[in-house]
């Protein structure tokens, strides 16, 4: 199943890599029986957004419009849902997603200082991605590893007993 | 099936499915509301229950219930004014006001604000809560609609107007909690969106969060510039609504007073957009007959409404060959004034300032479309709404209701009954049919009222037979209805030859720039009646019989559809699909 969008100019300017991502999204959407539920298409919005974010890494405006058109709802409505859930993001996210746990145990053991050190070294704020697109810095509340507090996650990897001094080492390990 | 209940100990029986609010209305018991918005003649009811101002006590329920969205039940006992209810309402209002600017004195909705009215009604004189205040940048990006989100109370009425009624779909709640705002996707400024500037959101907004872009001062400056000749044109729907701003009964016809007031403000000439409406009929009807005879490019769609045209350009770009190429009356008037008239009075186009008074906010955007400027000189320089003109009249110390009645200036002030009904949904089509019938039959027909296309219904149909030529026509107002009709056309399920479309439900009489009706639909019905009364009272009721129209073709344009007419009075459309 190829791209179903009627937005021809945008469609033509896509790189083959982007086009393949749209095709993957379309393959997913085509498994949903949209035509059977003319009035309840918006009910599928969140699961499609999940899939799209998984494919694209984030939800750029073109993808939002594509989904809006496929579900026959307005772009504003799609954006409203994306903005409501902190899980969804419409900004590109760095290849290394650094999340500092600031749950109670980690916070008491000095997670605040760890977070500050990441901000200082990467020169970005919480929720931002570095200019080179390599690092994303965020915080989360408890990953269930309180005995290792303070805890930092980089993509799927967990670092325990992190101190401000160890931040440099963690960043060094992030090599492309 | 009827349901029996008691409100404040008074028994009442209402249809099942009714709300407590509706039951209370039957007993003439007033329950204050704020987010609730009902336009029954367009079958729209916004009752999201977000503001909670309408809470009442229901016996047997632990919590207070919002009257606007709680259905009645058999045996229900409701109290609308107990101490508990009053305290709750005051707290709610107090909390709403804690995050609302207190600059009512300089707010564009001052004295037209439903939050202000509620605070007064509930006698709220002390505020208990001080908390965080929203601070957003104003969105003044478009020429038509101003957004001041600090004033938004999250009633979501604008969303219903934009998404449900108009299906334009530009507005949505964005974010969550205290940071929530109603905004376009991506928080983009309005000018970068598919907004058509119909202004139905401005009509729906109970507070000053949405209002028109204000051009009054530009008009004052032009009027006081000795190097400029300043002329004004007034749209049909203005004359049946402006009186409301001065306490006149809705439905009062204020045409004569309007002209007098404009002269007193200092306009050099007062012309009537109705003249240009007659001109529009000449061009559009010529095109209609051509297309019907050739059977090509049907149906023909009307093109007077800039909101509707922009909607088509964004949402149905494949159909942009369908609208008549005739410009809207506002723009025809501008084009004629800056060419024919400027030459006639010996003034350079750049020294002739054309001001429009419109019931519409989209006209502000239309005047700025690049097709409507020549060498940087716009055909229409400044557009103000009915409300802005009322403000100017008041500011100038003119007592509108006591004015005598004067006539428009000649020659661009002469008009027919066919033109005045442009202000109502169905009017443009009826005016075109009056002329088409005469032209096809080759004689002056007497039966000129096509009543099937009148009224506030969203979609109207009529089949007319004129001298053997059968015409199937449709009229629709409100863009949600337009969408339904256009989708039918796209699927090839409609066989109309002519369709009139107006963006605002009911047509221009319910435009975004008209005095606020706050959901009172009787006002719209009275404006509608007034337009048809004005039509009936006119000595000439067919556009092609207007002597000034006949003269402008003789002297200047040649004939309808001529090369010069095409150059001046016709336009093109743009595919705006993003």
Interface residues (C-beta under 8 A of the other chain):
Chain A: X6 X7 X61 X64 X65 X73 X74 X75 X76 X77 X78 X79 X80 X83 X84 X90
Chain B: X163 X168 X169 X170 X171 X172 X173 X174 X175 X176 X183 X184 X185 X186 X577 X578
